[in-house]
């Protein structure tokens, strides 16, 4: 009995394995590329968010600074943040390689940084200011006096309007340097590693 020189079944199986392994390698390369793109996008969103003033005031039309940062990275205008003012617009324009534009007056006007202060003797303890504060800088209980944690207050001004007895004032801070946030060294190190990798 003679055997054929070419075993077509083995060759067909070998070709199937070769094709399958090629697809797996290609799929892994595409997955790695997409993952890298997502990390780079997340890095840009984090940087834009870092440049925003973190007041969570909603004057830009978004519920906080992070949602606005995400939309800026998708092409939204960079001039909708009154608390950040011109300085933030210029920094964002430099980061994103866009032309700076003046602050959009439809979203408000720039004001110097101020913190909320409750005139405690007049406070009736309604808790409306606590509910309005996006960063939980106001403490107190129902029918008890409330107070503002000055170091936590972002100056968003959202607590003033709901107060039924008008006992909240926005007090200007003489040195805006107290409002600066610094990134932890681990985050700065991560950004420098990312920059060197790109």
N, CA, C and O atoms as a DFTB+ gen file, in Angstrom:
792 C
 N C O
     1  1       0.847      -1.170       0.000
     2  2       0.000       0.000       0.000
     3  2       0.897       1.238       0.000
     4  3       1.856       1.336       0.766
     5  1       0.558       2.171      -0.874
     6  2       1.348       3.391      -0.969
     7  2       0.593       4.546      -0.310
     8  3      -0.627       4.673      -0.416
     9  1       1.358       5.358       0.358
    10  2       0.769       6.537       1.006
    11  2       1.040       7.765       0.161
    12  3       2.104       7.880      -0.448
    13  1       0.086       8.685       0.119
    14  2       0.333       9.895      -0.675
    15  2       1.466      10.709      -0.042
    16  3       1.654      10.701       1.175
    17  1       2.204      11.399      -0.885
    18  2       3.308      12.214      -0.389
    19  2       2.808      13.426       0.411
    20  3       3.500      13.912       1.305
    21  1       1.625      13.900       0.090
    22  2       1.071      15.074       0.757
    23  2      -0.167      14.660       1.537
    24  3      -1.117      14.108       0.982
    25  1      -0.136      14.937       2.825
    26  2      -1.292      14.661       3.680
    27  2      -2.139      15.932       3.740
    28  3      -1.858      16.833       4.529
    29  1      -3.171      16.000       2.906
    30  2      -3.977      17.217       2.782
    31  2      -4.691      17.565       4.075
    32  3      -4.889      18.750       4.346
    33  1      -5.073      16.634       4.855
    34  2      -5.754      16.914       6.128
    35  2      -4.792      17.625       7.081
    36  3      -5.176      18.582       7.754
    37  1      -3.554      17.162       7.137
    38  2      -2.565      17.795       8.022
    39  2      -2.244      19.208       7.557
    40  3      -2.106      20.125       8.366
    41  1      -2.127      19.370       6.252
    42  2      -1.833      20.699       5.715
    43  2      -2.994      21.652       5.998
    44  3      -2.775      22.807       6.361
    45  1      -4.203      21.178       5.836
    46  2      -5.375      22.004       6.106
    47  2      -5.424      22.382       7.587
    48  3      -5.720      23.533       7.907
    49  1      -5.145      21.460       8.488
    50  2      -5.124      21.746       9.922
    51  2      -4.029      22.749      10.248
    52  3      -4.233      23.647      11.065
    53  1      -2.873      22.604       9.618
    54  2      -1.763      23.521       9.841
    55  2      -2.121      24.937       9.384
    56  3      -1.814      25.914      10.067
    57  1      -2.767      25.037       8.233
    58  2      -3.194      26.348       7.736
    59  2      -4.231      26.989       8.660
    60  3      -4.197      28.197       8.896
    61  1      -5.149      26.179       9.180
    62  2      -6.141      26.699      10.132
    63  2      -5.445      27.226      11.392
    64  3      -5.782      28.308      11.873
    65  1      -4.494      26.485      11.921
    66  2      -3.758      26.926      13.111
    67  2      -2.966      28.199      12.835
    68  3      -2.929      29.110      13.663
    69  1      -2.338      28.255      11.674
    70  2      -1.574      29.444      11.306
    71  2      -2.497      30.664      11.197
    72  3      -2.166      31.735      11.706
    73  1      -3.639      30.509      10.543
    74  2      -4.601      31.608      10.413
    75  2      -5.156      32.040      11.760
    76  3      -5.292      33.235      12.026
    77  1      -5.478      31.067      12.617
    78  2      -6.014      31.381      13.936
    79  2      -4.981      32.112      14.785
    80  3      -5.316      33.086      15.459
    81  1      -3.741      31.661      14.762
    82  2      -2.695      32.325      15.550
    83  2      -2.438      33.738      15.032
    84  3      -2.178      34.647      15.820
    85  1      -2.508      33.930      13.711
    86  2      -2.350      35.269      13.135
    87  2      -3.465      36.193      13.617
    88  3      -3.206      37.343      13.970
    89  1      -4.705      35.697      13.635
    90  2      -5.827      36.500      14.127
    91  2      -5.668      36.843      15.598
    92  3      -5.971      37.962      16.011
    93  1      -5.199      35.895      16.388
    94  2      -5.007      36.155      17.818
    95  2      -3.944      37.221      18.026
    96  3      -4.148      38.144      18.814
    97  1      -2.825      37.117      17.342
    98  2      -1.755      38.111      17.472
    99  2      -2.242      39.481      17.004
   100  3      -1.978      40.489      17.658
   101  1      -2.941      39.521      15.895
   102  2      -3.474      40.784      15.392
   103  2      -4.474      41.384      16.376
   104  3      -4.456      42.588      16.633
   105  1      -5.343      40.544      16.923
   106  2      -6.310      41.014      17.914
   107  2      -5.640      41.576      19.150
   108  3      -6.073      42.603      19.672
   109  1      -4.588      40.920      19.630
   110  2      -3.850      41.418      20.794
   111  2      -3.177      42.752      20.502
   112  3      -3.151      43.640      21.354
   113  1      -2.630      42.892      19.291
   114  2      -2.002      44.165      18.931
   115  2      -3.026      45.285      18.868
   116  3      -2.760      46.391      19.339
   117  1      -4.185      45.019      18.298
   118  2      -5.252      46.030      18.235
   119  2      -5.729      46.374      19.634
   120  3      -5.944      47.547      19.938
   121  1      -5.902      45.367      20.499
   122  2      -6.347      45.600      21.871
   123  2      -5.335      46.468      22.613
   124  3      -5.716      47.392      23.331
   125  1      -4.043      46.173      22.442
   126  2      -3.003      46.958      23.114
   127  2      -3.017      48.398      22.609
   128  3      -2.889      49.326      23.407
   129  1      -3.171      48.603      21.296
   130  2      -3.210      49.941      20.738
   131  2      -4.412      50.724      21.283
   132  3      -4.274      51.890      21.652
   133  1      -5.590      50.088      21.334
   134  2      -6.782      50.757      21.857
   135  2      -6.613      51.114      23.326
   136  3      -7.032      52.184      23.767
   137  1      -5.998      50.210      24.078
   138  2      -5.762      50.465      25.500
   139  2      -4.824      51.657      25.672
   140  3      -5.055      52.501      26.537
   141  1      -3.778      51.738      24.867
   142  2      -2.839      52.847      24.925
   143  2      -3.543      54.162      24.569
   144  3      -3.300      55.188      25.204
   145  1      -4.408      54.131      23.563
   146  2      -5.154      55.325      23.187
   147  2      -6.058      55.784      24.324
   148  3      -6.182      56.983      24.576
   149  1      -6.693      54.831      25.016
   150  2      -7.579      55.158      26.132
   151  2      -6.784      55.784      27.276
   152  3      -7.261      56.734      27.897
   153  1      -5.592      55.280      27.569
   154  2      -4.748      55.839      28.621
   155  2      -4.323      57.250      28.258
   156  3      -4.335      58.137      29.111
   157  1      -3.948      57.471      27.002
   158  2      -3.563      58.815      26.581
   159  2      -4.742      59.774      26.682
   160  3      -4.568      60.913      27.115
   161  1      -5.928      59.342      26.296
   162  2      -7.121      60.186      26.385
   163  2      -7.428      60.502      27.841
   164  3      -7.743      61.643      28.181
   165  1      -7.336      59.477      28.711
   166  2      -7.594      59.684      30.125
   167  2      -6.591      60.671      30.710
   168  3      -6.942      61.483      31.566
   169  1      -5.353      60.602      30.254
   170  2      -4.320      61.508      30.728
   171  2      -4.657      62.947      30.360
   172  3      -4.483      63.848      31.181
   173  1      -5.131      63.177      29.151
   174  2      -5.499      64.528      28.721
   175  2      -6.689      65.029      29.542
   176  3      -6.703      66.187      29.961
   177  1      -7.675      64.181      29.774
   178  2      -8.835      64.577      30.589
   179  2      -8.375      64.939      32.000
   180  3      -8.833      65.935      32.560
   181  1      -7.479      64.147      32.579
   182  2      -6.968      64.446      33.916
   183  2      -6.242      65.777      33.948
   184  3      -6.386      66.544      34.900
   185  1      -5.465      66.055      32.915
   186  2      -4.733      67.327      32.873
   187  2      -5.680      68.510      32.726
   188  3      -5.499      69.538      33.378
   189  1      -6.682      68.369      31.877
   190  2      -7.666      69.446      31.720
   191  2      -8.414      69.645      33.039
   192  3      -8.621      70.778      33.473
   193  1      -8.814      68.551      33.669
   194  2      -9.520      68.637      34.953
   195  2      -8.648      69.314      36.007
   196  3      -9.152      70.084      36.824
   197  1      -7.359      69.035      35.995
   198  2      -6.446      69.647      36.962
   199  2      -6.376      71.162      36.776
   200  3      -6.239      71.898      37.753
   201  1      -6.468      71.634      35.529
   202  2      -6.392      73.067      35.264
   203  2      -7.675      73.807      35.633
   204  3      -7.649      75.014      35.873
   205  1      -8.786      73.096      35.679
   206  2     -10.055      73.732      36.059
   207  2     -10.051      74.008      37.569
   208  3      -9.361      73.313      38.314
   209  1     -10.810      75.012      38.030
   210  2     -10.702      75.444      39.429
   211  2     -11.349      74.518      40.470
   212  3     -11.196      74.748      41.670
   213  1     -12.054      73.495      40.040
   214  2     -12.668      72.511      40.947
   215  2     -13.696      73.125      41.897
   216  3     -13.817      72.701      43.047
   217  1     -14.429      74.116      41.418
   218  2     -15.494      74.685      42.247
   219  2     -16.775      73.871      42.162
   220  3     -17.641      73.989      43.030
   221  1     -16.908      73.043      41.125
   222  2     -18.095      72.207      40.910
   223  2     -19.363      73.062      40.883
   224  3     -20.421      72.614      41.328
   225  1     -19.264      74.282      40.367
   226  2     -20.374      75.241      40.429
   227  2     -21.432      75.011      39.361
   228  3     -22.582      75.403      39.557
   229  1     -21.090      74.395      38.250
   230  2     -22.060      74.134      37.201
   231  2     -22.335      75.313      36.275
   232  3     -23.220      75.226      35.424
   233  1     -21.604      76.404      36.419
   234  2     -21.848      77.571      35.564
   235  2     -21.521      77.287      34.095
   236  3     -22.021      77.966      33.198
   237  1     -20.687      76.286      33.861
   238  2     -20.319      75.930      32.484
   239  2     -21.430      75.157      31.781
   240  3     -21.382      74.959      30.567
   241  1     -22.427      74.721      32.544
   242  2     -23.506      73.930      31.976
   243  2     -23.352      72.445      32.223
   244  3     -24.188      71.654      31.785
   245  1     -22.305      72.056      32.912
   246  2     -22.065      70.647      33.255
   247  2     -22.107      70.500      34.776
   248  3     -21.871      71.476      35.488
   249  1     -22.400      69.306      35.286
   250  2     -22.594      69.144      36.731
   251  2     -21.323      69.240      37.571
   252  3     -21.399      69.160      38.798
   253  1     -20.178      69.406      36.955
   254  2     -18.939      69.531      37.708
   255  2     -17.772      69.737      36.767
   256  3     -17.942      69.779      35.548
   257  1     -16.576      69.865      37.343
   258  2     -15.386      70.128      36.532
   259  2     -14.965      68.921      35.696
   260  3     -14.543      69.089      34.552
   261  1     -15.068      67.720      36.238
   262  2     -14.657      66.537      35.475
   263  2     -15.531      66.313      34.233
   264  3     -14.980      66.057      33.162
   265  1     -16.865      66.397      34.324
   266  2     -17.666      66.265      33.090
   267  2     -17.334      67.346      32.051
   268  3     -17.333      67.080      30.849
   269  1     -17.053      68.568      32.526
   270  2     -16.669      69.637      31.600
   271  2     -15.315      69.322      30.968
   272  3     -15.120      69.568      29.778
   273  1     -14.380      68.783      31.745
   274  2     -13.063      68.409      31.214
   275  2     -13.209      67.344      30.125
   276  3     -12.537      67.406      29.094
   277  1     -14.088      66.371      30.360
   278  2     -14.305      65.331      29.343
   279  2     -14.841      65.933      28.052
   280  3     -14.418      65.558      26.959
   281  1     -15.772      66.866      28.187
   282  2     -16.364      67.482      26.990
   283  2     -15.372      68.405      26.289
   284  3     -15.395      68.519      25.063
   285  1     -14.507      69.062      27.049
   286  2     -13.466      69.886      26.421
   287  2     -12.591      69.002      25.541
   288  3     -12.221      69.396      24.434
   289  1     -12.261      67.816      26.027
   290  2     -11.424      66.893      25.244
   291  2     -12.158      66.361      24.020
   292  3     -11.528      65.860      23.088
   293  1     -13.473      66.462      24.013
   294  2     -14.256      66.037      22.845
   295  2     -14.537      67.205      21.905
   296  3     -15.239      67.046      20.906
   297  1     -13.986      68.392      22.227
   298  2     -14.129      69.529      21.322
   299  2     -14.952      70.683      21.855
   300  3     -15.130      71.673      21.147
   301  1     -15.456      70.598      23.067
   302  2     -16.252      71.687      23.660
   303  2     -15.385      72.939      23.835
   304  3     -14.163      72.850      23.957
   305  1     -16.017      74.067      23.844
   306  2     -15.327      75.340      24.001
   307  2     -14.651      75.419      25.374
   308  3     -15.174      74.900      26.360
   309  1     -13.483      76.074      25.428
   310  2     -12.730      76.167      26.679
   311  2     -13.008      77.459      27.442
   312  3     -12.334      77.739      28.433
   313  1     -13.975      78.244      27.007
   314  2     -14.208      79.554      27.625
   315  2     -15.525      79.636      28.408
   316  3     -16.167      80.687      28.430
   317  1     -15.922      78.545      29.043
   318  2     -17.195      78.521      29.762
   319  2     -17.027      78.457      31.276
   320  3     -17.990      78.138      31.974
   321  1     -15.845      78.748      31.809
   322  2     -15.581      78.595      33.236
   323  2     -15.310      79.948      33.888
   324  3     -14.160      80.386      33.935
   325  1     -16.354      80.622      34.396
   326  2     -16.129      81.920      35.037
   327  2     -15.207      81.871      36.262
   328  3     -14.389      82.777      36.422
   329  1     -15.299      80.861      37.130
   330  2     -14.375      80.864      38.279
   331  2     -12.913      80.761      37.872
   332  3     -12.043      81.282      38.570
   333  1     -12.631      80.108      36.770
   334  2     -11.253      79.991      36.312
   335  2     -10.739      81.245      35.636
   336  3      -9.551      81.559      35.711
   337  1     -11.640      81.964      34.974
   338  2     -11.277      83.212      34.327
   339  2     -10.334      83.050      33.146
   340  3     -10.176      81.961      32.596
   341  1      -9.717      84.153      32.776
   342  2      -8.829      84.196      31.617
   343  2      -7.600      83.316      31.811
   344  3      -7.119      82.695      30.864
   345  1      -7.095      83.265      33.034
   346  2      -5.896      82.463      33.295
   347  2      -6.129      80.989      32.968
   348  3      -5.269      80.342      32.371
   349  1      -7.272      80.465      33.352
   350  2      -7.596      79.063      33.052
   351  2      -7.782      78.862      31.558
   352  3      -7.347      77.847      31.013
   353  1      -8.417      79.804      30.892
   354  2      -8.615      79.702      29.442
   355  2      -7.271      79.654      28.726
   356  3      -7.088      78.858      27.805
   357  1      -6.329      80.501      29.142
   358  2      -5.007      80.528      28.511
   359  2      -4.264      79.217      28.762
   360  3      -3.629      78.681      27.854
   361  1      -4.338      78.700      29.984
   362  2      -3.670      77.434      30.300
   363  2      -4.263      76.274      29.498
   364  3      -3.532      75.431      28.979
   365  1      -5.592      76.238      29.403
   366  2      -6.246      75.183      28.624
   367  2      -5.874      75.285      27.142
   368  3      -5.618      74.274      26.488
   369  1      -5.847      76.505      26.623
   370  2      -5.494      76.705      25.214
   371  2      -4.074      76.218      24.941
   372  3      -3.806      75.600      23.910
   373  1      -3.181      76.500      25.863
   374  2      -1.787      76.054      25.693
   375  2      -1.695      74.529      25.734
   376  3      -0.997      73.926      24.919
   377  1      -2.397      73.909      26.679
   378  2      -2.366      72.456      26.810
   379  2      -2.934      71.758      25.578
   380  3      -2.389      70.757      25.114
   381  1      -4.035      72.298      25.053
   382  2      -4.754      71.641      23.963
   383  2      -4.395      72.182      22.576
   384  3      -4.984      71.769      21.577
   385  1      -3.442      73.094      22.514
   386  2      -3.033      73.708      21.245
   387  2      -4.215      74.356      20.527
   388  3      -4.416      74.171      19.326
   389  1      -4.978      75.107      21.285
   390  2      -6.107      75.849      20.711
   391  2      -5.865      77.342      20.900
   392  3      -5.025      77.756      21.699
   393  1      -6.607      78.128      20.161
   394  2      -6.518      79.579      20.317
   395  2      -7.362      80.000      21.521
   396  3      -8.524      79.604      21.624
   397  1      -6.791      80.801      22.437
   398  2      -7.599      81.261      23.578
   399  2      -8.674      82.235      23.100
   400  3      -8.458      83.024      22.180
   401  1      -9.821      82.161      23.739
   402  2     -10.917      83.073      23.410
   403  2     -11.414      83.695      24.704
   404  3     -11.229      83.113      25.772
   405  1     -12.037      84.856      24.636
   406  2     -12.500      85.505      25.868
   407  2     -13.598      84.691      26.558
   408  3     -14.289      83.891      25.928
   409  1     -13.736      84.911      27.838
   410  2     -14.747      84.223      28.635
   411  2     -16.136      84.485      28.069
   412  3     -16.495      85.631      27.800
   413  1     -16.911      83.430      27.890
   414  2     -18.263      83.540      27.354
   415  2     -19.168      84.179      28.414
   416  3     -19.387      83.573      29.462
   417  1     -19.697      85.375      28.175
   418  2     -20.518      86.057      29.183
   419  2     -21.845      85.349      29.476
   420  3     -22.487      85.641      30.485
   421  1     -22.259      84.436      28.617
   422  2     -23.503      83.707      28.866
   423  2     -23.386      82.789      30.079
   424  3     -24.397      82.378      30.648
   425  1     -22.144      82.462      30.480
   426  2     -21.931      81.566      31.612
   427  2     -21.567      82.305      32.885
   428  3     -21.349      81.672      33.918
   429  1     -21.495      83.623      32.840
   430  2     -21.168      84.420      34.023
   431  2     -19.896      85.213      33.794
   432  3     -19.303      85.184      32.716
   433  1     -19.499      85.912      34.824
   434  2     -18.287      86.722      34.739
   435  2     -17.327      86.320      35.847
   436  3     -17.731      85.777      36.876
   437  1     -16.055      86.597      35.620
   438  2     -15.024      86.238      36.587
   439  2     -15.158      87.107      37.835
   440  3     -15.332      88.322      37.746
   441  1     -15.075      86.473      38.983
   442  2     -15.076      87.179      40.269
   443  2     -13.871      86.704      41.052
   444  3     -13.433      85.563      40.900
   445  1     -13.336      87.576      41.887
   446  2     -12.209      87.143      42.710
   447  2     -12.702      86.069      43.687
   448  3     -13.882      86.024      44.036
   449  1     -11.786      85.214      44.118
   450  2     -12.153      84.072      44.939
   451  2     -12.733      84.529      46.275
   452  3     -12.203      85.429      46.926
   453  1     -13.832      83.888      46.667
   454  2     -14.484      84.175      47.938
   455  2     -14.969      82.863      48.547
   456  3     -15.220      81.892      47.833
   457  1     -15.095      82.843      49.850
   458  2     -15.641      81.667      50.529
   459  2     -16.942      82.043      51.209
   460  3     -17.166      83.202      51.558
   461  1     -17.789      81.055      51.389
   462  2     -19.077      81.281      52.047
   463  2     -18.868      81.412      53.549
   464  3     -18.015      80.745      54.134
   465  1     -19.655      82.274      54.155
   466  2     -19.646      82.431      55.612
   467  2     -21.091      82.552      56.065
   468  3     -21.842      83.380      55.548
   469  1     -21.477      81.735      57.018
   470  2     -22.852      81.756      57.527
   471  2     -22.894      82.609      58.783
   472  3     -22.109      82.412      59.710
   473  1     -23.826      83.562      58.802
   474  2     -24.053      84.328      60.030
   475  2     -24.858      83.408      60.958
   476  3     -26.081      83.307      60.866
   477  1     -24.132      82.755      61.838
   478  2     -24.685      81.648      62.612
   479  2     -25.845      82.055      63.518
   480  3     -26.732      81.243      63.782
   481  1     -25.852      83.284      63.991
   482  2     -26.934      83.732      64.871
   483  2     -28.264      83.805      64.123
   484  3     -29.327      83.695      64.733
   485  1     -28.206      83.991      62.806
   486  2     -29.417      84.111      62.000
   487  2     -29.851      82.790      61.363
   488  3     -30.954      82.691      60.826
   489  1     -28.987      81.778      61.424
   490  2     -29.270      80.491      60.779
   491  2     -30.414      79.781      61.494
   492  3     -30.428      79.684      62.721
   493  1     -31.386      79.281      60.702
   494  2     -32.537      78.580      61.282
   495  2     -32.406      77.067      61.167
   496  3     -33.284      76.336      61.627
   497  1     -31.339      76.594      60.567
   498  2     -31.104      75.153      60.468
   499  2     -31.980      74.440      59.455
   500  3     -32.412      73.314      59.701
   501  1     -32.249      75.065      58.333
   502  2     -33.141      74.470      57.337
   503  2     -32.453      73.394      56.487
   504  3     -33.141      72.599      55.847
   505  1     -31.145      73.349      56.463
   506  2     -30.295      72.417      55.709
   507  2     -30.328      72.627      54.187
   508  3     -29.782      71.803      53.454
   509  1     -30.942      73.688      53.702
   510  2     -30.979      73.910      52.248
   511  2     -29.586      74.223      51.693
   512  3     -29.265      73.860      50.561
   513  1     -28.770      74.894      52.494
   514  2     -27.407      75.192      52.035
   515  2     -26.561      73.918      51.984
   516  3     -25.725      73.758      51.095
   517  1     -26.782      73.021      52.936
   518  2     -26.040      71.750      52.956
   519  2     -26.378      70.938      51.715
   520  3     -25.495      70.336      51.104
   521  1     -27.646      70.920      51.343
   522  2     -28.076      70.168      50.163
   523  2     -27.528      70.774      48.876
   524  3     -27.283      70.059      47.904
   525  1     -27.335      72.102      48.869
   526  2     -26.865      72.778      47.663
   527  2     -25.354      72.691      47.482
   528  3     -24.862      72.838      46.363
   529  1     -24.609      72.455      48.558
   530  2     -23.141      72.455      48.485
   531  2     -22.644      71.199      47.764
   532  3     -22.889      70.088      48.233
   533  1     -21.946      71.359      46.626
   534  2     -21.505      70.189      45.859
   535  2     -20.306      69.461      46.464
   536  3     -20.002      68.336      46.067
   537  1     -19.627      70.089      47.417
   538  2     -18.428      69.454      47.970
   539  2     -18.515      69.237      49.479
   540  3     -17.492      68.984      50.115
   541  1     -19.686      69.326      50.057
   542  2     -19.908      69.076      51.486
   543  2     -19.021      69.930      52.379
   544  3     -18.406      69.420      53.315
   545  1     -18.952      71.220      52.099
   546  2     -18.151      72.132      52.910
   547  2     -18.971      72.775      54.023
   548  3     -18.440      73.568      54.801
   549  1     -20.258      72.444      54.108
   550  2     -21.122      73.004      55.154
   551  2     -21.545      71.878      56.078
   552  3     -21.988      70.820      55.632
   553  1     -21.402      72.123      57.371
   554  2     -21.810      71.112      58.353
   555  2     -22.888      71.684      59.252
   556  3     -22.970      72.896      59.451
   557  1     -23.702      70.814      59.785
   558  2     -24.788      71.199      60.683
   559  2     -25.916      70.198      60.545
   560  3     -25.880      69.312      59.691
   561  1     -26.905      70.348      61.383
   562  2     -28.040      69.447      61.353
   563  2     -29.344      70.204      61.240
   564  3     -29.380      71.432      61.315
   565  1     -30.403      69.456      61.059
   566  2     -31.728      70.055      60.937
   567  2     -32.091      70.792      62.227
   568  3     -31.975      70.249      63.326
   569  1     -32.529      72.027      62.067
   570  2     -32.916      72.909      63.163
   571  2     -31.761      73.219      64.104
   572  3     -31.974      73.601      65.255
   573  1     -30.534      73.055      63.610
   574  2     -29.329      73.410      64.354
   575  2     -28.510      74.379      63.507
   576  3     -28.709      74.496      62.298
   577  1     -27.606      75.054      64.156
   578  2     -26.765      76.023      63.475
   579  2     -25.844      75.316      62.471
   580  3     -25.363      74.212      62.724
   581  1     -25.610      75.968      61.337
   582  2     -24.695      75.451      60.328
   583  2     -23.454      76.324      60.279
   584  3     -23.476      77.488      60.676
   585  1     -22.378      75.740      59.785
   586  2     -21.154      76.510      59.591
   587  2     -20.417      75.981      58.361
   588  3     -20.620      74.844      57.934
   589  1     -19.567      76.823      57.812
   590  2     -18.808      76.476      56.607
   591  2     -17.388      76.103      57.013
   592  3     -16.755      76.807      57.800
   593  1     -16.897      75.009      56.479
   594  2     -15.489      74.647      56.664
   595  2     -14.718      75.443      55.615
   596  3     -14.719      75.091      54.435
   597  1     -14.069      76.502      56.045
   598  2     -13.458      77.463      55.123
   599  2     -12.415      76.818      54.206
   600  3     -12.334      77.167      53.028
   601  1     -11.629      75.895      54.723
   602  2     -10.598      75.259      53.904
   603  2     -11.197      74.378      52.813
   604  3     -10.547      74.125      51.799
   605  1     -12.422      73.912      53.007
   606  2     -13.071      73.037      52.034
   607  2     -13.914      73.805      51.010
   608  3     -14.183      73.301      49.920
   609  1     -14.321      75.008      51.361
   610  2     -15.219      75.788      50.500
   611  2     -14.523      76.138      49.194
   612  3     -13.399      76.641      49.195
   613  1     -15.195      75.869      48.080
   614  2     -14.630      76.160      46.758
   615  2     -15.094      77.515      46.223
   616  3     -14.632      77.948      45.167
   617  1     -15.987      78.182      46.923
   618  2     -16.448      79.484      46.479
   619  2     -17.429      79.439      45.326
   620  3     -17.526      80.397      44.560
   621  1     -18.160      78.340      45.190
   622  2     -19.053      78.178      44.037
   623  2     -20.298      79.062      44.124
   624  3     -20.936      79.322      43.103
   625  1     -20.649      79.524      45.312
   626  2     -21.778      80.448      45.485
   627  2     -23.145      79.753      45.373
   628  3     -24.170      80.435      45.337
   629  1     -23.183      78.433      45.317
   630  2     -24.452      77.717      45.148
   631  2     -25.284      77.670      46.427
   632  3     -26.483      77.399      46.368
   633  1     -24.669      77.929      47.577
   634  2     -25.403      77.849      48.836
   635  2     -26.144      79.139      49.170
   636  3     -27.033      79.134      50.022
   637  1     -25.798      80.231      48.518
   638  2     -26.367      81.536      48.863
   639  2     -27.841      81.627      48.485
   640  3     -28.661      82.036      49.307
   641  1     -28.186      81.261      47.279
   642  2     -29.558      81.432      46.777
   643  2     -30.614      80.629      47.541
   644  3     -31.677      81.177      47.831
   645  1     -30.375      79.361      47.881
   646  2     -31.445      78.606      48.546
   647  2     -31.702      79.003      50.007
   648  3     -32.700      78.572      50.585
   649  1     -30.839      79.801      50.607
   650  2     -31.012      80.173      52.018
   651  2     -32.258      81.044      52.192
   652  3     -32.320      82.139      51.634
   653  1     -33.248      80.578      52.953
   654  2     -34.500      81.338      53.086
   655  2     -34.370      82.590      53.951
   656  3     -35.195      83.496      53.839
   657  1     -33.365      82.660      54.802
   658  2     -33.208      83.827      55.675
   659  2     -32.034      84.715      55.253
   660  3     -31.698      85.674      55.947
   661  1     -31.427      84.402      54.142
   662  2     -30.340      85.199      53.576
   663  2     -29.229      85.457      54.593
   664  3     -28.826      86.599      54.814
   665  1     -28.739      84.372      55.209
   666  2     -27.697      84.535      56.225
   667  2     -26.328      84.056      55.760
   668  3     -25.441      83.829      56.583
   669  1     -26.144      83.898      54.444
   670  2     -24.856      83.454      53.915
   671  2     -24.244      84.576      53.097
   672  3     -24.877      85.126      52.195
   673  1     -23.009      84.906      53.423
   674  2     -22.260      85.928      52.703
   675  2     -21.073      85.271      52.016
   676  3     -20.535      84.279      52.508
   677  1     -20.671      85.816      50.891
   678  2     -19.450      85.380      50.222
   679  2     -18.379      86.403      50.555
   680  3     -18.470      87.562      50.151
   681  1     -17.361      85.971      51.294
   682  2     -16.300      86.857      51.739
   683  2     -15.062      86.662      50.863
   684  3     -14.576      85.545      50.682
   685  1     -14.571      87.771      50.329
   686  2     -13.386      87.717      49.463
   687  2     -12.169      87.314      50.284
   688  3     -12.012      87.726      51.433
   689  1     -11.330      86.519      49.686
   690  2     -10.082      86.088      50.315
   691  2      -8.976      86.976      49.767
   692  3      -8.849      87.141      48.554
   693  1      -8.179      87.548      50.660
   694  2      -7.153      88.496      50.223
   695  2      -6.030      87.830      49.455
   696  3      -5.486      88.418      48.520
   697  1      -5.673      86.607      49.837
   698  2      -4.574      85.939      49.125
   699  2      -5.107      84.701      48.428
   700  3      -5.343      83.684      49.080
   701  1      -5.302      84.764      47.109
   702  2      -5.814      83.605      46.393
   703  2      -4.854      82.424      46.390
   704  3      -5.222      81.340      45.937
   705  1      -3.634      82.607      46.884
   706  2      -2.678      81.498      46.929
   707  2      -3.165      80.385      47.857
   708  3      -2.746      79.236      47.718
   709  1      -4.042      80.714      48.798
   710  2      -4.566      79.680      49.692
   711  2      -5.499      78.746      48.953
   712  3      -5.846      77.681      49.464
   713  1      -5.912      79.134      47.749
   714  2      -6.852      78.338      46.974
   715  2      -6.159      77.350      46.048
   716  3      -6.828      76.551      45.393
   717  1      -4.826      77.389      45.982
   718  2      -4.078      76.524      45.077
   719  2      -4.044      75.095      45.591
   720  3      -3.842      74.863      46.783
   721  1      -4.239      74.140      44.694
   722  2      -4.081      72.727      45.010
   723  2      -2.755      72.276      44.440
   724  3      -2.345      72.735      43.373
   725  1      -2.086      71.384      45.137
   726  2      -0.858      70.821      44.603
   727  2      -1.069      69.337      44.356
   728  3      -1.716      68.642      45.140
   729  1      -0.516      68.875      43.266
   730  2      -0.618      67.453      42.946
   731  2       0.319      66.653      43.843
   732  3       1.436      67.097      44.107
   733  1      -0.103      65.499      44.310
   734  2       0.816      64.636      45.049
   735  2       1.981      64.223      44.168
   736  3       1.847      64.155      42.947
   737  1       3.126      63.946      44.782
   738  2       4.329      63.612      44.018
   739  2       4.139      62.360      43.172
   740  3       4.764      62.222      42.121
   741  1       3.276      61.442      43.623
   742  2       3.036      60.228      42.837
   743  2       2.355      60.553      41.518
   744  3       2.661      59.938      40.496
   745  1       1.450      61.498      41.527
   746  2       0.752      61.895      40.300
   747  2       1.709      62.630      39.367
   748  3       1.698      62.408      38.156
   749  1       2.539      63.510      39.938
   750  2       3.513      64.244      39.124
   751  2       4.479      63.255      38.484
   752  3       4.823      63.398      37.310
   753  1       4.920      62.251      39.244
   754  2       5.812      61.225      38.710
   755  2       5.153      60.437      37.593
   756  3       5.794      60.116      36.592
   757  1       3.872      60.124      37.761
   758  2       3.147      59.381      36.729
   759  2       3.044      60.195      35.449
   760  3       3.203      59.653      34.356
   761  1       2.775      61.520      35.578
   762  2       2.700      62.374      34.402
   763  2       4.055      62.449      33.697
   764  3       4.111      62.407      32.468
   765  1       5.146      62.561      34.459
   766  2       6.453      62.645      33.813
   767  2       6.812      61.343      33.108
   768  3       7.407      61.370      32.031
   769  1       6.451      60.182      33.712
   770  2       6.695      58.899      33.049
   771  2       5.879      58.798      31.765
   772  3       6.373      58.312      30.747
   773  1       4.621      59.260      31.812
   774  2       3.766      59.212      30.636
   775  2       4.318      60.105      29.531
   776  3       4.314      59.726      28.359
   777  1       4.800      61.312      29.912
   778  2       5.374      62.219      28.921
   779  2       6.609      61.618      28.272
   780  3       6.796      61.745      27.062
   781  1       7.455      60.964      29.064
   782  2       8.661      60.382      28.490
   783  2       8.346      59.188      27.606
   784  3       9.079      58.911      26.657
   785  1       7.246      58.464      27.910
   786  2       6.854      57.309      27.091
   787  2       6.278      57.750      25.748
   788  3       6.394      57.035      24.753
   789  1       5.666      58.910      25.724
   790  2       5.064      59.396      24.479
   791  2       6.115      60.104      23.699
   792  3       5.843      60.602      22.607
